[in-house]
Amino acid sequence: MSNRTKHLPPLSYLAAFEAAARHESFTSAADELCVTQSAVSRQVRLLEETLGCALFVRSHKAVALTDAGRKFQRTVNAAFELLSAAAYDLRVQAGSSTVTVSTDLAFASHWLIPRLPKFRAEHPEIVIHVDASDEDTKQIRKGADLAIQFGDGYWPACNVRFLLEEEIFPVCAPAYLARLGATAHTRDLLGATLIHLETRHWDWMDWATWFGHNDIVLTEQRQDLYINNYPAVLQAAMGGQGIAMGWRYLADDMLASGVLVRPIETSVRTGRGFYLLHSSDRMLTPEARVFCDWIVKQCES
């Protein structure tokens, strides 16, 4: 029996070529595959060396397919379509495919889970497992395909995509604001009960730091409320127990519905935010890639 794979390049080379050829861009291909631009460039170069011909003409800001590249693209596209269809049929026969995403309790409760019905309606064949925990970690939790984490964008051994920028502002229940009275200036909040998020990890901003960004010193001797997870902080705020720190994107739905309001318009941007991660030492499954693309589109909209 002949070895049919003898002359086949590695699948990772072909995947990089297919994406780069379709986008006519190594950068766009890298974004789609959740790898670096240099990784795509390297895999395409190795494919060209394996085949013994140039597939792209490279210029300073763009790439274009050669005649050989266009011919090879048609063949690769047809092969990938056949493989994709066959794999999909098998997955449907075997049952739903799963994607496990790890994140913190706040992001899971107030951003991800409210949007999952839309994803499930669009992709009923994919089952999402959400691993929500405030466990302190700088890596993707064991068993997770993807992670959505808060930070500065630096995670060793991970491919990282920016999702949402951090912006923080005060929020409270309308009834509490009515009892508090006029809050024309940031300093007026010092007379309110502040609901503090107590975190020993993740480096989330606290009230003292937030006031410091506005050149106000928050004294330590206060009769405030202290809670150790963010969903409970927002629950206390909605219950009229004081003023909480509202993270944009996490508190947006409650602001839109009117259960929370902003007593003042002052906000703080830190340059940090939420990022989508996956391990750089393994390829994403097709289902995980679908979920990645969907998450990114949701954040962009």
Secondary structure, DSSP 8 states (H G I E B T S, - for coil): ---TTTT---HHHHHHHHHHHHHT-HHHHHHHHTS-HHHHHHHHHHHHHHHTS--EEE-SS-EEE-HHHHHHHHHHHHHHHHHHHHHHHHHHHH--EEEEEEE-HHHIIIIIHHHHHHHHHH-TTEEEEEEE-----SS--TT-SEEEEEESS--TTEEEEEEEEEEEEEEB-HHHHHHH----SGGGGGGS-EEEE--SSTT---HHHHHHHTT----S----EEESSHHHHHHHHHTTS-EEEEETTTSHHHHHHTSSB-SS---EEEEEEEEEEEETTS---HHHHHHHHHHHHHHH-
